């Protein structure tokens, strides 16, 4: 299946909006908003919060470059570092974005569900959702790395954007938050 740039744009518009709506909705009905930080202290949260904005900037930088600033041919030529460019870059990009934004839209509700219920499987749900988002971020980084190596326009900025996103998504959410959360 050929994935067009317009399809990826619409996908991100819909699911990116769902991420924002899920955060607004989740925070509006969470009984204990501080519990969402898990075992992370307020002083640590103040240190981590700016990286959330850096992550947002990184995602937007990546998104803008690949979906608006460059030619369609650049998106189509995206490849995994171990493969060749075959014109299927749109499908690869859609996979990476989907693995990032769909779990991101589910994370807060999954965490609230875990906090409000004492089922043995809810930690697996929350960690699994975060793991999928981390994998999406890693895939974005791999595509950006290949674009950088192939000297595609914007490849270096895409790589930088995926690193900015990865600081929050992988290091703080995927690893540190999970380690500190009182499961």
Secondary structure, DSSP 8 states (H G I E B T S, - for coil): ----HHHHHHHHHHHHHHHHHHHHHHHHH-S-GGGGGTT--HHHHHHHHHHHHHHHHHHHHHHHIIIIIS-HHHHHT---TTS---S-HHHHHHHHHHHHHHHHHHHHHHHHHHHH---TTHHHHHHHHHHHHHHHHHHHHHHHHHHHHTT-TTHHHHHHHHHHHHIIIIIIIIIIIHHHS--
